[in-house]
Amino acid sequence: MSDIFLTTEQVVAEMLADYKNITGIELAASNLEREEVIKAFTYSGSISMFYSRLRQVSDDTYPASSSETGLVKHLAARSLPGRAQPSSSLGVVRFPGVEGTTFGTGVQVKRALDGALYVSVTSGVVTGGYVDVTFQSLLTGAAQDLDQLGQEFDLITPIVGISATGTNQTQFANGRDLETPAEMLARIQAHDQDENSGGNIPAYEAWAREASSDVVTATGIKIARGIGTVDVVITAGTTDISAAVNAGLPVVRLPSVDLVAAVLAYILVRNPTTDDVQVVAPTEEDFNVTFRYNLYDETLRTQIDPKIRALIKIYIYSAVPQQKMSPSDVERIIDENYSTLIRERRCSDFSGGGPDYTVPNYKLERPGTLTTGTL
């Protein structure tokens, strides 16, 4: 839309051209000793900003070129759920204690791993030597999630009869970041490209995402358990896998039991067909990759190798059920980033199988044994 937007310099040039047509006096933008030129620059800034706003209004007409504000308006115009807001993470922590001691709500604990703070949202009484309490993160976002069990949580303020340290018995899940522009655009495009009149796989996937802002991905599987059956595999947790891997944060993708039930209930209300529908939480399996390469300058290996391993991890974590994974995918991704540094490379031993691998229907891949080295 270059015909709409004009820079400050372009506006000045047009103003001086009009000035010449009116007065016959020709001035250049470099004639800063002239009052006319100084005034032209003064006014041109505001005029350029006006043109800029016109261009943004034009861009916001189409979702693919919209600003974040424009995408929010496109969601509203289609009666789609608004932009998903950041949410807190929930999990259960077990504290040893003296029999009969009460653990109340509003108690803060600190995750020993990184100092993240959580507050108890349920109470409990020590029975059998311990008490299980549900905690919610004080901050929002996927970084508050935790996929490892048995991690230590320390009481901020001591409680008589309760151990100062407990361990999580469940994953901390359902924390999510503010919905990104890319996620909003994907929802809008899915709506525009499919009428979702009922019964088709895109409809089930769209309904799953509409059911809760905690749903990150949804994959529909037709004839999952025979004719007339549909399963929808959902993930929740980390929304920006690249950022999490690069920051060394845990990547959480498994939905809670409550989220699975909520999505199923939402789909059943909207399902206009007689399909037998189930919403499924996937399980994770290790995925192994060997990537060997030679650099033009081998002194850079210690710098490049961690970045290559991060790219491989992001690729593995991002795979969804039914996706076909290929060694050439890994090679292409790494070439896009480091082709000027790598002299030769080969990706092999792709999860111990053949050249390609299709993610099973109810599985998510996680980095297993990643082998990197020279050819």
C-alpha atoms as one frame of an Amber mdcrd trajectory, in Angstrom:
protein
   0.000   0.000   0.000   2.811   2.421  -0.847   0.253   4.678  -2.564  -1.282
   5.403   0.861   1.764   5.950   3.042   4.082   8.929   2.499   7.259   9.559
   4.465   8.072  12.963   5.939  10.527  13.634   3.096   7.933  12.713   0.462
   5.372  15.062   2.002   7.918  17.905   2.069   8.752  17.280  -1.594   5.065
  17.460  -2.567   4.531  20.617  -0.498   7.511  22.336  -2.131   6.271  21.262
  -5.576   2.876  22.849  -4.820   4.680  25.945  -3.525   6.541  26.247  -6.828
   3.313  25.904  -8.836   1.719  28.724  -6.807   4.629  31.150  -6.468   7.056
  30.119  -9.173   9.782  29.842  -6.523  11.673  26.534  -6.563  13.003  25.303
  -3.218  14.697  22.082  -2.172  14.357  20.226   1.123  18.004  21.094   1.818
  17.252  24.870   1.842  16.827  24.933   5.614  17.643  28.640   5.771  14.241
  29.343   4.169  11.224  29.713   6.452   9.006  27.936   3.924  11.115  24.765
   4.096  11.218  24.790   7.909   7.430  25.112   8.055   7.066  22.346   5.487
   9.063  19.976   7.695   7.045  21.031  10.747   3.705  20.186   9.142   4.905
  17.169   7.196   5.479  15.105  10.360   1.817  15.244  11.318   0.696  14.650
   7.741   2.991  11.621   7.434   1.572  10.185  10.675  -1.927  10.657   9.243
  -0.944   8.744   6.105   0.593   6.064   8.295  -2.678   5.667  10.153  -4.561
   5.417   6.858  -2.230   2.628   5.785  -2.781   0.754   9.059  -6.555   1.052
   8.625  -6.155  -0.360   5.135  -3.935  -3.194   6.369  -6.403  -4.045   9.139
  -9.035  -4.771   6.498  -7.390  -8.158   5.952  -6.450 -10.497   8.834  -3.100
 -11.517   7.340  -1.824  -7.912   7.401  -3.639  -6.778  10.542  -2.072  -5.318
  13.636  -2.700  -7.006  17.000  -5.559  -4.590  17.641  -6.982  -5.361  14.204
  -6.852  -9.115  14.841  -8.814  -8.682  18.072 -11.488  -6.818  16.091 -11.557
  -9.572  13.448 -12.212 -12.130  16.203 -15.114 -10.046  17.493 -16.521  -9.528
  13.994 -16.716 -13.314  13.528 -18.223 -13.891  16.990 -15.161 -15.920  17.925
 -13.874 -16.010  21.524 -11.733 -12.979  22.303  -7.975 -12.974  22.619  -6.893
 -15.639  25.116  -5.452 -14.002  28.189  -2.514 -15.263  30.264  -3.478 -17.873
  32.833  -1.959 -19.281  36.000  -0.561 -22.771  36.485  -2.116 -25.334  38.856
  -0.611 -28.351  40.572  -0.652 -30.437  43.743   2.153 -30.319  46.333   2.489
 -32.822  49.179   3.817 -31.674  52.573   4.736 -34.060  55.403   3.348 -33.032
  58.782   2.021 -33.850  62.202  -1.237 -35.809  62.153  -4.282 -33.554  62.315
  -2.473 -30.302  61.427  -4.455 -28.024  59.090  -2.914 -26.531  55.951  -5.034
 -23.526  54.942  -5.590 -21.514  51.777  -3.565 -18.451  50.880  -0.246 -20.010
  51.926   2.657 -19.085  49.657   5.432 -21.445  48.632   8.535 -20.975  46.509
   9.616 -23.418  43.809  13.213 -24.314  44.667  14.042 -24.816  40.980  13.733
 -21.141  40.045  12.084 -19.235  42.895   8.632 -19.026  41.259   5.878 -18.285
  43.784   2.616 -20.204  44.231  -0.328 -19.834  46.630  -2.566 -22.570  48.026
  -6.136 -22.513  46.697  -7.365 -25.534  48.652  -6.937 -26.525  52.275  -6.266
 -29.887  53.835  -5.554 -31.781  57.023  -2.486 -33.984  57.583  -3.646 -37.585
  57.316  -1.306 -40.523  57.254   1.677 -38.265  57.728   1.129 -35.853  54.847
  -1.317 -33.423  53.249  -1.909 -32.762  49.530  -2.726 -29.157  48.619  -3.488
 -27.536  45.257  -1.393 -24.475  44.456  -1.794 -21.755  41.820   1.060 -19.689
  40.437   1.076 -16.015  41.388   2.329 -15.126  37.914   0.752 -16.193  34.645
   2.288 -17.821  31.606   3.654 -21.146  30.415   6.907 -20.532  32.310   4.987
 -21.288  35.523   4.253 -24.854  34.364   6.353 -27.786  35.526   6.433 -31.201
  33.864   8.713 -32.925  36.380   7.370 -34.620  39.504   9.046 -34.631  42.903
  10.403 -31.086  42.674  10.881 -29.212  45.938   8.605 -26.382  47.098   9.516
 -24.385  50.223   7.137 -22.608  52.586   7.626 -18.842  52.636   6.313 -18.624
  56.204   6.742 -21.644  58.531   3.614 -23.508  59.704   3.775 -25.319  63.023
   3.365 -29.041  62.439   4.084 -28.836  58.690   7.424 -29.634  57.042   9.161
 -26.629  55.536   9.594 -28.461  52.207   7.150 -30.409  50.049   7.234 -32.008
  46.605   4.791 -31.789  43.706   2.667 -34.894  43.116   1.264 -33.714  39.788
   2.526 -31.611  36.930   1.873 -27.889  37.139  -0.193 -27.258  34.023  -2.627
 -24.931  32.235  -0.410 -21.864  32.520  -0.388 -20.031  29.224   0.948 -16.825
  27.755  -1.080 -14.087  26.121  -2.380 -15.410  22.808   0.072 -14.399  20.107
  -0.927 -12.618  16.882  -0.018 -15.812  14.988  -2.442 -17.830  17.117  -5.228
 -15.292  16.634  -4.627 -15.268  12.879  -4.729 -19.074  12.762  -8.149 -19.089
  14.469  -9.492 -16.449  12.100  -8.220 -18.258   9.013  -9.608 -21.588  10.238
 -12.997 -19.921  10.664 -12.889 -18.272   7.243 -11.708 -21.382   5.390 -14.261
 -23.782   6.820 -17.949 -23.284   7.479 -17.843 -25.782  10.360 -21.385 -26.827
   9.537 -20.756 -30.002  11.470 -19.256 -33.418  11.364 -15.953 -32.655   9.636
 -12.520 -32.861  11.221 -11.794 -29.088  10.936 -15.024 -28.473  12.861 -14.005
 -30.731  15.737 -10.565 -29.121  15.896 -12.089 -25.632  15.878 -14.579 -26.526
  18.606 -11.763 -27.888  20.769  -9.853 -24.609  20.484 -13.008 -22.617  21.161
 -13.776 -24.664  24.272 -10.959 -23.166  26.312  -8.127 -20.705  25.882  -5.931
 -23.324  27.576  -6.062 -25.525  24.447  -2.907 -24.920  22.408  -3.353 -27.493
  19.603  -6.150 -29.854  18.563  -5.825 -32.757  16.123  -8.916 -34.598  14.919
  -8.744 -38.312  14.096 -11.578 -39.759  12.018 -12.682 -43.394  12.324 -10.538
 -43.462  15.451 -12.348 -46.414  17.041 -14.362 -47.582  14.053 -16.911 -46.093
  11.644 -18.737 -43.102  13.132 -16.111 -42.340  15.756 -13.912 -39.264  16.114
 -11.142 -38.608  18.626  -9.706 -35.156  19.235  -6.193 -35.055  20.698  -5.484
 -31.791  22.521  -2.399 -30.200  24.051  -2.078 -27.428  26.626   0.645 -25.526
  28.415   3.584 -24.050  26.522   2.442 -21.795  23.689   5.829 -20.583  22.443
   8.031 -23.678  22.219  10.920 -21.831  20.591  11.100 -19.261  23.380  10.863
 -21.937  26.070  13.649 -24.082  24.603  15.939 -21.112  24.005  15.355 -19.897
  27.561  15.964 -23.341  29.054  12.399 -23.536  30.408  10.353 -26.751  30.626
   8.073 -27.517  27.673   4.666 -28.625  28.971   2.038 -29.918  26.527  -0.147
 -32.415  28.404  -3.651 -31.167  29.311  -5.247 -31.712  32.700  -8.120 -34.138
  33.244 -10.436 -31.194  33.897  -9.485 -29.530  30.610 -10.132 -32.757  28.653
 -13.581 -33.033  30.265 -14.407 -29.372  29.570 -13.467 -29.650  25.892 -15.511
 -32.842  25.469 -18.552 -31.201  27.068 -18.221 -28.193  24.755 -17.978 -30.384
  21.636 -20.942 -32.547  22.632 -23.156 -29.477  22.929 -22.199 -28.263  19.439
 -21.894 -31.580  17.607 -24.823 -31.737  15.131 -23.978 -35.296  14.007 -24.259
 -38.690  15.621 -20.499 -39.228  15.782 -19.140 -40.964  18.872 -16.669 -38.285
  20.033 -13.881 -38.553  22.584 -11.341 -35.942  23.648  -7.969 -37.490  24.398
  -4.875 -36.368  26.296  -1.795 -37.649  24.462   1.177 -39.384  26.039   4.816
 -38.531  25.405   7.539 -40.702  23.926  11.248 -40.102  23.417  12.409 -39.224
  19.927  16.066 -39.757  19.034  18.005 -37.880  16.370  21.592 -38.073  15.159
  22.886 -35.005  13.341  26.504 -34.910  12.227  28.092 -31.971  10.468  31.390
 -30.335   9.574  32.011 -26.601   9.824  34.148 -24.409   7.643  35.632 -23.128
  10.892  35.660 -25.877  13.529  36.601 -23.394  16.259  32.946 -22.278  16.174
  31.569 -25.717  17.109  31.185 -24.975  20.830  29.078 -21.939  19.924  27.035
 -23.529  17.132  26.348 -26.974  18.596  23.998 -25.829  21.415  22.027 -23.752
  18.903  21.698 -26.693  16.518  20.531 -28.927  19.351  17.974 -26.279  20.332
  16.588 -26.201  16.769  16.248 -29.992  16.789  14.456 -29.889  20.156  12.031
 -27.227  18.907  11.287 -29.352  15.818  10.607 -32.444  17.931   8.471 -30.652
  20.520   6.400 -28.963  17.792   5.305 -32.216  16.122   1.641 -33.174  16.546
  -0.179 -36.496  16.091  -0.340 -37.717  12.470   2.494 -35.396  11.425   5.127
 -36.885   9.141   8.634 -36.154  10.408  11.647 -36.439   8.132  15.434 -36.059
   8.425  15.257 -33.639   5.518  13.043 -31.393   7.684  15.816 -31.149  10.274
  18.451 -30.511   7.616  16.340 -27.788   5.996  15.671 -26.031   9.328  19.350
 -26.009  10.221  20.329 -24.914   6.698  17.984 -21.928   6.997  19.922 -20.774
  10.050  23.523 -21.901   9.589  24.088 -22.866   5.947  26.881 -20.296   5.637
  28.798 -21.992   8.458  28.184 -25.683   7.747  30.273 -27.322   5.040  28.399
 -30.642   5.024  25.760 -32.337   7.188  23.599 -35.434   7.490  20.674 -36.284
   9.727  20.362 -40.028  10.373  19.101 -42.600  12.896  15.779 -40.813  12.843
  14.190 -42.198  16.006  15.926 -45.468  15.236  13.662 -46.114  12.259  13.536
 -45.479   8.531  13.953 -42.188   6.721  10.527 -40.883   7.769   8.430 -41.175
  10.907   4.728 -40.479  11.382   3.740 -39.389  14.866   1.224 -41.924  16.251
  -2.335 -40.719  16.797  -2.148 -40.370  20.560   1.520 -39.481  21.012   3.659
 -36.388  21.401   7.371 -36.503  20.744   9.945 -35.215  23.208  13.712 -35.002
  22.696  15.322 -38.282  23.675  18.929 -39.049  22.763  20.240 -36.202  20.580
  23.624 -37.027  19.072  25.634 -34.324  17.362  29.205 -34.467  16.145  31.453
 -34.477  13.093  30.896 -36.512   9.951
